[in-house]
């Protein structure tokens, strides 16, 4: 059974917050020039490669890091799309 308190504590760690924010901002870096699908694949690949590096040379592969990556990527995608929609709504409204 998933312990929600443990999950919240783990995701609150500084390292997990870094994973979240890096993936959040990678969406803003990739989405203007790449499709949504390619952006998601690229961010997941970067996160997985980083964890494989950690497995070999660092503290080990961490599924909580991967969860933080996925959450950051998802929130970044939603935020980017919401801001893009607002931008298009206001830019079209002002040109009329």
N, C-alpha and C positions, 0 to 999 in steps of 0.2 A: 504494500500500500504506500502510496506517495505521501510523504510527510510534508505538508505545505509549509510549516514553520521552518523546517530545514531548507527547503527550496528557497524561501524568501531570504533566509540568512546567507545561503551560499551566493545567491545572485546579488546580494548587497556588498559582497567583498569588493575591494578596490580593483582587483584584477578582472573580475567579471564586469564591473562598470566600464573598464577600459575596452573590453571586448565589445560590449554593447555600443559604445560611442564610436569606436572605429568603424564598425559595420554600418551604423546609422549614417555616418558621413561618407562612407564609400558609396552608398546609394546616391547621394547628392553629387558625387564625383562621376559615377558611371551612367546614371539615368539620362542626362541630357544627350549623350551620344550613343547609348546602347539600348537595345530593347529590354523590357522588364525581365523576360526570361533569361537573357544573356547576363544581365546584371546580377540576378539571383544566383545563377550557376557560378559566375566568377567570384562572388563574395563567399559562397559556400566552399568553393575550391581553395580560396586563400585561407579561410578559417581552418579547413581540414589539413592543409599543408602545414600551417603553423602548429597545429596540435600534433601532427606526425613528427615535426621537428622537436617539439617538447618531449615526445615519447622517446626519441633517440638521444637527445642531448640535454634535456631539461628536467622538469619535475614530473613528466608523464602526461599522457593523453587525458584530457579532462572533459567529460561530457557536459559538465556545467558551463565550461567555456563555450562549447558548441551551442548550448541552449542560449547563452547570452549573445552569441553571434547571430543566431537565428532571430531572436527577439529584436536586436538592434536593426538588423536588415529589414524585418517586417515593419517595425515602427518607422524606419526611415522611408520605406516605400510608401506607406500610408501618408506620411507627412508630406513627402514630395508630391504625391498625386493631389492631395488636398490643396497645397499651395499653388500647384499648377492650375487647378480648376479655378481657384480664386483669382489668380492672375488673368486667366483667359476671360473669366466673367467680367472683371472690372475693365480690362482693356477693350473688350467688345462693347461694353456699355458706354465707355467714354468716346468711342469713335462714332457713335450714332448721332 
